[in-house]
Amino acid sequence: MTTQSLHDKLVQIQSELKAPKGQWNKFGEYYYRSCEDIQEALKPLLLARGLTLTISDAVVAVGNYNYIQATVKLSDGTDTI
């Protein structure tokens, strides 16, 4: 029996993930998907493979500007990418 690598599981999830743009921006008049929409679509795919997704963010100053830097980690309990 062969086990899939964490990378292989990620590739599989990316090919199966369906996160439609269900939110509407009245000002810009366009549809978009929120981070929460994507996370909800990911939950069953992660559960089926025994994976966890962790998201953290931090304010990063670059010159005179501040940005939010988001970091996403995928783990199977042993490896993390």
PDB file of N, CA, C and O in Angstrom, chain B, residues numbered from 101:
ATOM      1  N   MET B 101       0.837  -1.184   0.000  1.00  0.00           N
ATOM      2  CA  MET B 101       0.000   0.000   0.000  1.00  0.00           C
ATOM      3  C   MET B 101       0.882   1.246   0.000  1.00  0.00           C
ATOM      4  O   MET B 101       1.778   1.379   0.833  1.00  0.00           O
ATOM      5  N   THR B 102       0.626   2.146  -0.925  1.00  0.00           N
ATOM      6  CA  THR B 102       1.412   3.368  -0.974  1.00  0.00           C
ATOM      7  C   THR B 102       0.628   4.493  -0.299  1.00  0.00           C
ATOM      8  O   THR B 102      -0.593   4.582  -0.427  1.00  0.00           O
ATOM      9  N   THR B 103       1.343   5.337   0.411  1.00  0.00           N
ATOM     10  CA  THR B 103       0.712   6.494   1.033  1.00  0.00           C
ATOM     11  C   THR B 103       1.035   7.725   0.210  1.00  0.00           C
ATOM     12  O   THR B 103       2.129   7.849  -0.340  1.00  0.00           O
ATOM     13  N   GLN B 104       0.092   8.616   0.131  1.00  0.00           N
ATOM     14  CA  GLN B 104       0.300   9.845  -0.616  1.00  0.00           C
ATOM     15  C   GLN B 104       1.135  10.808   0.205  1.00  0.00           C
ATOM     16  O   GLN B 104       0.992  10.893   1.425  1.00  0.00           O
ATOM     17  N   SER B 105       2.000  11.523  -0.473  1.00  0.00           N
ATOM     18  CA  SER B 105       2.765  12.559   0.198  1.00  0.00           C
ATOM     19  C   SER B 105       1.841  13.749   0.469  1.00  0.00           C
ATOM     20  O   SER B 105       0.770  13.870  -0.125  1.00  0.00           O
ATOM     21  N   LEU B 106       2.271  14.606   1.359  1.00  0.00           N
ATOM     22  CA  LEU B 106       1.509  15.805   1.666  1.00  0.00           C
ATOM     23  C   LEU B 106       1.322  16.643   0.402  1.00  0.00           C
ATOM     24  O   LEU B 106       0.250  17.204   0.175  1.00  0.00           O
ATOM     25  N   HIS B 107       2.355  16.722  -0.405  1.00  0.00           N
ATOM     26  CA  HIS B 107       2.272  17.467  -1.672  1.00  0.00           C
ATOM     27  C   HIS B 107       1.221  16.858  -2.588  1.00  0.00           C
ATOM     28  O   HIS B 107       0.435  17.586  -3.194  1.00  0.00           O
ATOM     29  N   ASP B 108       1.198  15.540  -2.698  1.00  0.00           N
ATOM     30  CA  ASP B 108       0.213  14.876  -3.555  1.00  0.00           C
ATOM     31  C   ASP B 108      -1.214  15.147  -3.080  1.00  0.00           C
ATOM     32  O   ASP B 108      -2.117  15.344  -3.893  1.00  0.00           O
ATOM     33  N   LYS B 109      -1.413  15.156  -1.757  1.00  0.00           N
ATOM     34  CA  LYS B 109      -2.732  15.449  -1.199  1.00  0.00           C
ATOM     35  C   LYS B 109      -3.140  16.886  -1.514  1.00  0.00           C
ATOM     36  O   LYS B 109      -4.303  17.148  -1.820  1.00  0.00           O
ATOM     37  N   LEU B 110      -2.195  17.810  -1.441  1.00  0.00           N
ATOM     38  CA  LEU B 110      -2.477  19.206  -1.766  1.00  0.00           C
ATOM     39  C   LEU B 110      -2.874  19.352  -3.226  1.00  0.00           C
ATOM     40  O   LEU B 110      -3.832  20.059  -3.538  1.00  0.00           O
ATOM     41  N   VAL B 111      -2.165  18.704  -4.109  1.00  0.00           N
ATOM     42  CA  VAL B 111      -2.481  18.757  -5.535  1.00  0.00           C
ATOM     43  C   VAL B 111      -3.893  18.216  -5.769  1.00  0.00           C
ATOM     44  O   VAL B 111      -4.655  18.784  -6.551  1.00  0.00           O
ATOM     45  N   GLN B 112      -4.236  17.127  -5.096  1.00  0.00           N
ATOM     46  CA  GLN B 112      -5.558  16.528  -5.246  1.00  0.00           C
ATOM     47  C   GLN B 112      -6.649  17.478  -4.738  1.00  0.00           C
ATOM     48  O   GLN B 112      -7.676  17.651  -5.394  1.00  0.00           O
ATOM     49  N   ILE B 113      -6.428  18.086  -3.584  1.00  0.00           N
ATOM     50  CA  ILE B 113      -7.405  19.026  -3.035  1.00  0.00           C
ATOM     51  C   ILE B 113      -7.581  20.218  -3.973  1.00  0.00           C
ATOM     52  O   ILE B 113      -8.707  20.654  -4.216  1.00  0.00           O
ATOM     53  N   GLN B 114      -6.478  20.746  -4.498  1.00  0.00           N
ATOM     54  CA  GLN B 114      -6.572  21.897  -5.400  1.00  0.00           C
ATOM     55  C   GLN B 114      -7.376  21.562  -6.653  1.00  0.00           C
ATOM     56  O   GLN B 114      -8.075  22.422  -7.189  1.00  0.00           O
ATOM     57  N   SER B 115      -7.281  20.328  -7.117  1.00  0.00           N
ATOM     58  CA  SER B 115      -8.024  19.955  -8.320  1.00  0.00           C
ATOM     59  C   SER B 115      -9.505  19.734  -8.019  1.00  0.00           C
ATOM     60  O   SER B 115     -10.337  19.869  -8.916  1.00  0.00           O
ATOM     61  N   GLU B 116      -9.852  19.397  -6.770  1.00  0.00           N
ATOM     62  CA  GLU B 116     -11.241  19.126  -6.394  1.00  0.00           C
ATOM     63  C   GLU B 116     -11.968  20.340  -5.819  1.00  0.00           C
ATOM     64  O   GLU B 116     -13.198  20.366  -5.812  1.00  0.00           O
ATOM     65  N   LEU B 117     -11.242  21.333  -5.343  1.00  0.00           N
ATOM     66  CA  LEU B 117     -11.840  22.461  -4.636  1.00  0.00           C
ATOM     67  C   LEU B 117     -12.756  23.283  -5.544  1.00  0.00           C
ATOM     68  O   LEU B 117     -12.362  23.719  -6.626  1.00  0.00           O
ATOM     69  N   LYS B 118     -13.982  23.479  -5.075  1.00  0.00           N
ATOM     70  CA  LYS B 118     -14.944  24.341  -5.751  1.00  0.00           C
ATOM     71  C   LYS B 118     -15.386  25.383  -4.736  1.00  0.00           C
ATOM     72  O   LYS B 118     -16.051  25.059  -3.752  1.00  0.00           O
ATOM     73  N   ALA B 119     -15.017  26.625  -4.977  1.00  0.00           N
ATOM     74  CA  ALA B 119     -15.400  27.741  -4.103  1.00  0.00           C
ATOM     75  C   ALA B 119     -15.938  28.856  -4.988  1.00  0.00           C
ATOM     76  O   ALA B 119     -15.192  29.738  -5.411  1.00  0.00           O
ATOM     77  N   PRO B 120     -17.242  28.811  -5.267  1.00  0.00           N
ATOM     78  CA  PRO B 120     -17.808  29.802  -6.176  1.00  0.00           C
ATOM     79  C   PRO B 120     -17.772  31.211  -5.589  1.00  0.00           C
ATOM     80  O   PRO B 120     -17.728  31.400  -4.374  1.00  0.00           O
ATOM     81  N   LYS B 121     -17.792  32.164  -6.466  1.00  0.00           N
ATOM     82  CA  LYS B 121     -17.827  33.568  -6.052  1.00  0.00           C
ATOM     83  C   LYS B 121     -19.275  33.918  -5.710  1.00  0.00           C
ATOM     84  O   LYS B 121     -20.046  34.327  -6.578  1.00  0.00           O
ATOM     85  N   GLY B 122     -19.631  33.756  -4.446  1.00  0.00           N
ATOM     86  CA  GLY B 122     -21.005  33.963  -4.002  1.00  0.00           C
ATOM     87  C   GLY B 122     -21.253  35.277  -3.300  1.00  0.00           C
ATOM     88  O   GLY B 122     -22.382  35.555  -2.897  1.00  0.00           O
ATOM     89  N   GLN B 123     -20.233  36.087  -3.144  1.00  0.00           N
ATOM     90  CA  GLN B 123     -20.373  37.393  -2.493  1.00  0.00           C
ATOM     91  C   GLN B 123     -20.451  38.484  -3.567  1.00  0.00           C
ATOM     92  O   GLN B 123     -19.842  38.365  -4.630  1.00  0.00           O
ATOM     93  N   TRP B 124     -21.208  39.545  -3.274  1.00  0.00           N
ATOM     94  CA  TRP B 124     -21.372  40.634  -4.236  1.00  0.00           C
ATOM     95  C   TRP B 124     -20.874  41.932  -3.629  1.00  0.00           C
ATOM     96  O   TRP B 124     -21.257  42.291  -2.515  1.00  0.00           O
ATOM     97  N   ASN B 125     -20.018  42.640  -4.362  1.00  0.00           N
ATOM     98  CA  ASN B 125     -19.534  43.945  -3.954  1.00  0.00           C
ATOM     99  C   ASN B 125     -20.363  44.991  -4.692  1.00  0.00           C
ATOM    100  O   ASN B 125     -20.237  45.146  -5.907  1.00  0.00           O
ATOM    101  N   LYS B 126     -21.223  45.716  -3.943  1.00  0.00           N
ATOM    102  CA  LYS B 126     -22.113  46.702  -4.576  1.00  0.00           C
ATOM    103  C   LYS B 126     -21.338  47.880  -5.164  1.00  0.00           C
ATOM    104  O   LYS B 126     -21.668  48.370  -6.244  1.00  0.00           O
ATOM    105  N   PHE B 127     -20.310  48.330  -4.452  1.00  0.00           N
ATOM    106  CA  PHE B 127     -19.555  49.493  -4.909  1.00  0.00           C
ATOM    107  C   PHE B 127     -18.826  49.207  -6.217  1.00  0.00           C
ATOM    108  O   PHE B 127     -18.931  49.971  -7.176  1.00  0.00           O
ATOM    109  N   GLY B 128     -18.089  48.104  -6.249  1.00  0.00           N
ATOM    110  CA  GLY B 128     -17.320  47.754  -7.443  1.00  0.00           C
ATOM    111  C   GLY B 128     -18.106  46.957  -8.455  1.00  0.00           C
ATOM    112  O   GLY B 128     -17.661  46.768  -9.587  1.00  0.00           O
ATOM    113  N   GLU B 129     -19.290  46.480  -8.050  1.00  0.00           N
ATOM    114  CA  GLU B 129     -20.165  45.672  -8.893  1.00  0.00           C
ATOM    115  C   GLU B 129     -19.462  44.446  -9.459  1.00  0.00           C
ATOM    116  O   GLU B 129     -19.363  44.267 -10.673  1.00  0.00           O
ATOM    117  N   TYR B 130     -18.975  43.609  -8.547  1.00  0.00           N
ATOM    118  CA  TYR B 130     -18.352  42.359  -8.970  1.00  0.00           C
ATOM    119  C   TYR B 130     -18.585  41.287  -7.904  1.00  0.00           C
ATOM    120  O   TYR B 130     -18.809  41.589  -6.732  1.00  0.00           O
ATOM    121  N   TYR B 131     -18.527  40.044  -8.336  1.00  0.00           N
ATOM    122  CA  TYR B 131     -18.639  38.907  -7.425  1.00  0.00           C
ATOM    123  C   TYR B 131     -17.252  38.521  -6.940  1.00  0.00           C
ATOM    124  O   TYR B 131     -16.264  38.679  -7.656  1.00  0.00           O
ATOM    125  N   TYR B 132     -17.192  38.017  -5.721  1.00  0.00           N
ATOM    126  CA  TYR B 132     -15.920  37.567  -5.160  1.00  0.00           C
ATOM    127  C   TYR B 132     -16.175  36.434  -4.169  1.00  0.00           C
ATOM    128  O   TYR B 132     -17.317  36.183  -3.781  1.00  0.00           O
ATOM    129  N   ARG B 133     -15.116  35.760  -3.767  1.00  0.00           N
ATOM    130  CA  ARG B 133     -15.200  34.737  -2.716  1.00  0.00           C
ATOM    131  C   ARG B 133     -14.355  35.225  -1.554  1.00  0.00           C
ATOM    132  O   ARG B 133     -13.266  35.766  -1.747  1.00  0.00           O
ATOM    133  N   SER B 134     -14.861  35.030  -0.355  1.00  0.00           N
ATOM    134  CA  SER B 134     -14.131  35.450   0.834  1.00  0.00           C
ATOM    135  C   SER B 134     -13.240  34.306   1.316  1.00  0.00           C
ATOM    136  O   SER B 134     -13.386  33.163   0.884  1.00  0.00           O
ATOM    137  N   CYS B 135     -12.331  34.632   2.205  1.00  0.00           N
ATOM    138  CA  CYS B 135     -11.484  33.604   2.818  1.00  0.00           C
ATOM    139  C   CYS B 135     -12.355  32.568   3.527  1.00  0.00           C
ATOM    140  O   CYS B 135     -12.065  31.373   3.479  1.00  0.00           O
ATOM    141  N   GLU B 136     -13.417  33.025   4.181  1.00  0.00           N
ATOM    142  CA  GLU B 136     -14.322  32.108   4.883  1.00  0.00           C
ATOM    143  C   GLU B 136     -15.026  31.173   3.906  1.00  0.00           C
ATOM    144  O   GLU B 136     -15.239  30.001   4.219  1.00  0.00           O
ATOM    145  N   ASP B 137     -15.391  31.675   2.726  1.00  0.00           N
ATOM    146  CA  ASP B 137     -16.011  30.824   1.701  1.00  0.00           C
ATOM    147  C   ASP B 137     -15.061  29.711   1.277  1.00  0.00           C
ATOM    148  O   ASP B 137     -15.466  28.557   1.132  1.00  0.00           O
ATOM    149  N   ILE B 138     -13.810  30.063   1.083  1.00  0.00           N
ATOM    150  CA  ILE B 138     -12.811  29.076   0.671  1.00  0.00           C
ATOM    151  C   ILE B 138     -12.583  28.059   1.784  1.00  0.00           C
ATOM    152  O   ILE B 138     -12.491  26.860   1.520  1.00  0.00           O
ATOM    153  N   GLN B 139     -12.493  28.530   3.031  1.00  0.00           N
ATOM    154  CA  GLN B 139     -12.273  27.621   4.157  1.00  0.00           C
ATOM    155  C   GLN B 139     -13.433  26.643   4.316  1.00  0.00           C
ATOM    156  O   GLN B 139     -13.210  25.465   4.593  1.00  0.00           O
ATOM    157  N   GLU B 140     -14.657  27.111   4.145  1.00  0.00           N
ATOM    158  CA  GLU B 140     -15.819  26.217   4.254  1.00  0.00           C
ATOM    159  C   GLU B 140     -15.783  25.136   3.178  1.00  0.00           C
ATOM    160  O   GLU B 140     -16.117  23.983   3.448  1.00  0.00           O
ATOM    161  N   ALA B 141     -15.384  25.497   1.971  1.00  0.00           N
ATOM    162  CA  ALA B 141     -15.289  24.524   0.882  1.00  0.00           C
ATOM    163  C   ALA B 141     -14.145  23.537   1.128  1.00  0.00           C
ATOM    164  O   ALA B 141     -14.211  22.388   0.691  1.00  0.00           O
ATOM    165  N   LEU B 142     -13.101  23.983   1.824  1.00  0.00           N
ATOM    166  CA  LEU B 142     -11.935  23.134   2.095  1.00  0.00           C
ATOM    167  C   LEU B 142     -12.173  22.101   3.196  1.00  0.00           C
ATOM    168  O   LEU B 142     -11.596  21.014   3.156  1.00  0.00           O
ATOM    169  N   LYS B 143     -13.012  22.425   4.173  1.00  0.00           N
ATOM    170  CA  LYS B 143     -13.180  21.568   5.351  1.00  0.00           C
ATOM    171  C   LYS B 143     -13.428  20.090   5.034  1.00  0.00           C
ATOM    172  O   LYS B 143     -12.725  19.238   5.578  1.00  0.00           O
ATOM    173  N   PRO B 144     -14.394  19.752   4.180  1.00  0.00           N
ATOM    174  CA  PRO B 144     -14.611  18.321   3.908  1.00  0.00           C
ATOM    175  C   PRO B 144     -13.439  17.667   3.166  1.00  0.00           C
ATOM    176  O   PRO B 144     -13.163  16.484   3.365  1.00  0.00           O
ATOM    177  N   LEU B 145     -12.754  18.430   2.315  1.00  0.00           N
ATOM    178  CA  LEU B 145     -11.616  17.882   1.577  1.00  0.00           C
ATOM    179  C   LEU B 145     -10.446  17.599   2.521  1.00  0.00           C
ATOM    180  O   LEU B 145      -9.757  16.587   2.386  1.00  0.00           O
ATOM    181  N   LEU B 146     -10.230  18.506   3.479  1.00  0.00           N
ATOM    182  CA  LEU B 146      -9.166  18.314   4.466  1.00  0.00           C
ATOM    183  C   LEU B 146      -9.502  17.141   5.387  1.00  0.00           C
ATOM    184  O   LEU B 146      -8.647  16.301   5.668  1.00  0.00           O
ATOM    185  N   LEU B 147     -10.744  17.091   5.852  1.00  0.00           N
ATOM    186  CA  LEU B 147     -11.169  16.020   6.760  1.00  0.00           C
ATOM    187  C   LEU B 147     -10.996  14.638   6.124  1.00  0.00           C
ATOM    188  O   LEU B 147     -10.548  13.699   6.782  1.00  0.00           O
ATOM    189  N   ALA B 148     -11.348  14.522   4.858  1.00  0.00           N
ATOM    190  CA  ALA B 148     -11.252  13.241   4.155  1.00  0.00           C
ATOM    191  C   ALA B 148      -9.809  12.742   4.066  1.00  0.00           C
ATOM    192  O   ALA B 148      -9.574  11.545   3.907  1.00  0.00           O
ATOM    193  N   ARG B 149      -8.859  13.646   4.167  1.00  0.00           N
ATOM    194  CA  ARG B 149      -7.447  13.273   4.039  1.00  0.00           C
ATOM    195  C   ARG B 149      -6.674  13.391   5.353  1.00  0.00           C
ATOM    196  O   ARG B 149      -5.466  13.157   5.382  1.00  0.00           O
ATOM    197  N   GLY B 150      -7.359  13.751   6.434  1.00  0.00           N
ATOM    198  CA  GLY B 150      -6.704  13.866   7.732  1.00  0.00           C
ATOM    199  C   GLY B 150      -5.722  15.023   7.807  1.00  0.00           C
ATOM    200  O   GLY B 150      -4.675  14.912   8.445  1.00  0.00           O
ATOM    201  N   LEU B 151      -6.057  16.140   7.154  1.00  0.00           N
ATOM    202  CA  LEU B 151      -5.166  17.293   7.112  1.00  0.00           C
ATOM    203  C   LEU B 151      -5.749  18.460   7.893  1.00  0.00           C
ATOM    204  O   LEU B 151      -6.961  18.554   8.086  1.00  0.00           O
ATOM    205  N   THR B 152      -4.864  19.353   8.342  1.00  0.00           N
ATOM    206  CA  THR B 152      -5.288  20.593   8.984  1.00  0.00           C
ATOM    207  C   THR B 152      -4.680  21.777   8.244  1.00  0.00           C
ATOM    208  O   THR B 152      -3.590  21.693   7.678  1.00  0.00           O
ATOM    209  N   LEU B 153      -5.417  22.877   8.266  1.00  0.00           N
ATOM    210  CA  LEU B 153      -4.978  24.111   7.644  1.00  0.00           C
ATOM    211  C   LEU B 153      -4.941  25.182   8.719  1.00  0.00           C
ATOM    212  O   LEU B 153      -5.925  25.385   9.431  1.00  0.00           O
ATOM    213  N   THR B 154      -3.815  25.867   8.843  1.00  0.00           N
ATOM    214  CA  THR B 154      -3.648  26.930   9.826  1.00  0.00           C
ATOM    215  C   THR B 154      -3.307  28.218   9.098  1.00  0.00           C
ATOM    216  O   THR B 154      -2.424  28.244   8.240  1.00  0.00           O
ATOM    217  N   ILE B 155      -4.019  29.298   9.449  1.00  0.00           N
ATOM    218  CA  ILE B 155      -3.772  30.598   8.827  1.00  0.00           C
ATOM    219  C   ILE B 155      -3.407  31.592   9.921  1.00  0.00           C
ATOM    220  O   ILE B 155      -4.102  31.699  10.932  1.00  0.00           O
ATOM    221  N   SER B 156      -2.317  32.314   9.714  1.00  0.00           N
ATOM    222  CA  SER B 156      -1.927  33.378  10.641  1.00  0.00           C
ATOM    223  C   SER B 156      -1.597  34.621   9.825  1.00  0.00           C
ATOM    224  O   SER B 156      -1.272  34.534   8.641  1.00  0.00           O
ATOM    225  N   ASP B 157      -1.684  35.776  10.474  1.00  0.00           N
ATOM    226  CA  ASP B 157      -1.328  36.995   9.761  1.00  0.00           C
ATOM    227  C   ASP B 157      -0.558  37.939  10.668  1.00  0.00           C
ATOM    228  O   ASP B 157      -0.599  37.828  11.893  1.00  0.00           O
ATOM    229  N   ALA B 158       0.140  38.864  10.040  1.00  0.00           N
ATOM    230  CA  ALA B 158       0.952  39.837  10.756  1.00  0.00           C
ATOM    231  C   ALA B 158       1.034  41.110   9.925  1.00  0.00           C
ATOM    232  O   ALA B 158       0.990  41.076   8.695  1.00  0.00           O
ATOM    233  N   VAL B 159       1.154  42.220  10.620  1.00  0.00           N
ATOM    234  CA  VAL B 159       1.354  43.501   9.939  1.00  0.00           C
ATOM    235  C   VAL B 159       2.841  43.642   9.633  1.00  0.00           C
ATOM    236  O   VAL B 159       3.686  43.480  10.514  1.00  0.00           O
ATOM    237  N   VAL B 160       3.152  43.947   8.372  1.00  0.00           N
ATOM    238  CA  VAL B 160       4.536  44.087   7.936  1.00  0.00           C
ATOM    239  C   VAL B 160       4.704  45.476   7.319  1.00  0.00           C
ATOM    240  O   VAL B 160       3.946  45.867   6.431  1.00  0.00           O
ATOM    241  N   ALA B 161       5.696  46.209   7.797  1.00  0.00           N
ATOM    242  CA  ALA B 161       5.981  47.534   7.253  1.00  0.00           C
ATOM    243  C   ALA B 161       7.005  47.412   6.129  1.00  0.00           C
ATOM    244  O   ALA B 161       8.063  46.805   6.289  1.00  0.00           O
ATOM    245  N   VAL B 162       6.662  48.005   4.992  1.00  0.00           N
ATOM    246  CA  VAL B 162       7.569  48.057   3.848  1.00  0.00           C
ATOM    247  C   VAL B 162       7.634  49.518   3.426  1.00  0.00           C
ATOM    248  O   VAL B 162       6.686  50.059   2.858  1.00  0.00           O
ATOM    249  N   GLY B 163       8.746  50.130   3.707  1.00  0.00           N
ATOM    250  CA  GLY B 163       8.853  51.559   3.436  1.00  0.00           C
ATOM    251  C   GLY B 163       7.846  52.320   4.282  1.00  0.00           C
ATOM    252  O   GLY B 163       7.792  52.155   5.500  1.00  0.00           O
ATOM    253  N   ASN B 164       7.048  53.156   3.626  1.00  0.00           N
ATOM    254  CA  ASN B 164       6.020  53.930   4.328  1.00  0.00           C
ATOM    255  C   ASN B 164       4.663  53.242   4.361  1.00  0.00           C
ATOM    256  O   ASN B 164       3.675  53.841   4.784  1.00  0.00           O
ATOM    257  N   TYR B 165       4.608  51.999   3.921  1.00  0.00           N
ATOM    258  CA  TYR B 165       3.337  51.295   3.822  1.00  0.00           C
ATOM    259  C   TYR B 165       3.294  50.103   4.770  1.00  0.00           C
ATOM    260  O   TYR B 165       4.308  49.455   5.032  1.00  0.00           O
ATOM    261  N   ASN B 166       2.100  49.833   5.275  1.00  0.00           N
ATOM    262  CA  ASN B 166       1.857  48.651   6.094  1.00  0.00           C
ATOM    263  C   ASN B 166       1.021  47.663   5.297  1.00  0.00           C
ATOM    264  O   ASN B 166       0.056  48.044   4.635  1.00  0.00           O
ATOM    265  N   TYR B 167       1.396  46.406   5.364  1.00  0.00           N
ATOM    266  CA  TYR B 167       0.687  45.349   4.660  1.00  0.00           C
ATOM    267  C   TYR B 167       0.325  44.252   5.649  1.00  0.00           C
ATOM    268  O   TYR B 167       0.952  44.116   6.699  1.00  0.00           O
ATOM    269  N   ILE B 168      -0.683  43.478   5.307  1.00  0.00           N
ATOM    270  CA  ILE B 168      -1.015  42.277   6.079  1.00  0.00           C
ATOM    271  C   ILE B 168      -0.384  41.099   5.344  1.00  0.00           C
ATOM    272  O   ILE B 168      -0.685  40.840   4.179  1.00  0.00           O
ATOM    273  N   GLN B 169       0.490  40.398   6.041  1.00  0.00           N
ATOM    274  CA  GLN B 169       1.132  39.208   5.482  1.00  0.00           C
ATOM    275  C   GLN B 169       0.437  37.987   6.065  1.00  0.00           C
ATOM    276  O   GLN B 169       0.476  37.765   7.276  1.00  0.00           O
ATOM    277  N   ALA B 170      -0.192  37.205   5.218  1.00  0.00           N
ATOM    278  CA  ALA B 170      -0.875  35.992   5.654  1.00  0.00           C
ATOM    279  C   ALA B 170       0.001  34.784   5.354  1.00  0.00           C
ATOM    280  O   ALA B 170       0.612  34.693   4.290  1.00  0.00           O
ATOM    281  N   THR B 171       0.054  33.864   6.304  1.00  0.00           N
ATOM    282  CA  THR B 171       0.810  32.627   6.140  1.00  0.00           C
ATOM    283  C   THR B 171      -0.144  31.454   6.346  1.00  0.00           C
ATOM    284  O   THR B 171      -0.850  31.385   7.352  1.00  0.00           O
ATOM    285  N   VAL B 172      -0.155  30.541   5.391  1.00  0.00           N
ATOM    286  CA  VAL B 172      -1.019  29.370   5.459  1.00  0.00           C
ATOM    287  C   VAL B 172      -0.136  28.140   5.545  1.00  0.00           C
ATOM    288  O   VAL B 172       0.808  27.983   4.770  1.00  0.00           O
ATOM    289  N   LYS B 173      -0.459  27.248   6.515  1.00  0.00           N
ATOM    290  CA  LYS B 173       0.296  26.006   6.672  1.00  0.00           C
ATOM    291  C   LYS B 173      -0.657  24.825   6.575  1.00  0.00           C
ATOM    292  O   LYS B 173      -1.738  24.825   7.164  1.00  0.00           O
ATOM    293  N   LEU B 174      -0.233  23.822   5.821  1.00  0.00           N
ATOM    294  CA  LEU B 174      -0.991  22.588   5.660  1.00  0.00           C
ATOM    295  C   LEU B 174      -0.210  21.484   6.344  1.00  0.00           C
ATOM    296  O   LEU B 174       0.991  21.341   6.118  1.00  0.00           O
ATOM    297  N   SER B 175      -0.882  20.697   7.182  1.00  0.00           N
ATOM    298  CA  SER B 175      -0.174  19.664   7.940  1.00  0.00           C
ATOM    299  C   SER B 175      -0.984  18.375   7.980  1.00  0.00           C
ATOM    300  O   SER B 175      -2.215  18.378   7.971  1.00  0.00           O
ATOM    301  N   ASP B 176      -0.232  17.264   8.026  1.00  0.00           N
ATOM    302  CA  ASP B 176      -0.857  15.955   8.229  1.00  0.00           C
ATOM    303  C   ASP B 176      -0.506  15.414   9.617  1.00  0.00           C
ATOM    304  O   ASP B 176      -0.730  14.235   9.894  1.00  0.00           O
ATOM    305  N   GLY B 177       0.036  16.254  10.483  1.00  0.00           N
ATOM    306  CA  GLY B 177       0.425  15.855  11.829  1.00  0.00           C
ATOM    307  C   GLY B 177       1.890  15.484  11.914  1.00  0.00           C
ATOM    308  O   GLY B 177       2.465  15.465  13.003  1.00  0.00           O
ATOM    309  N   THR B 178       2.499  15.187  10.778  1.00  0.00           N
ATOM    310  CA  THR B 178       3.917  14.838  10.721  1.00  0.00           C
ATOM    311  C   THR B 178       4.687  15.880   9.916  1.00  0.00           C
ATOM    312  O   THR B 178       5.667  16.455  10.390  1.00  0.00           O
ATOM    313  N   ASP B 179       4.227  16.109   8.702  1.00  0.00           N
ATOM    314  CA  ASP B 179       4.871  17.079   7.807  1.00  0.00           C
ATOM    315  C   ASP B 179       4.000  18.335   7.690  1.00  0.00           C
ATOM    316  O   ASP B 179       2.787  18.291   7.899  1.00  0.00           O
ATOM    317  N   THR B 180       4.642  19.440   7.355  1.00  0.00           N
ATOM    318  CA  THR B 180       3.943  20.709   7.159  1.00  0.00           C
ATOM    319  C   THR B 180       4.503  21.391   5.919  1.00  0.00           C
ATOM    320  O   THR B 180       5.714  21.438   5.700  1.00  0.00           O
ATOM    321  N   ILE B 181       3.580  21.921   5.110  1.00  0.00           N
ATOM    322  CA  ILE B 181       3.998  22.739   3.973  1.00  0.00           C
ATOM    323  C   ILE B 181       3.188  24.021   3.984  1.00  0.00           C
ATOM    324  O   ILE B 181       3.367  24.872   3.113  1.00  0.00           O
TER     325      ILE B 181
END
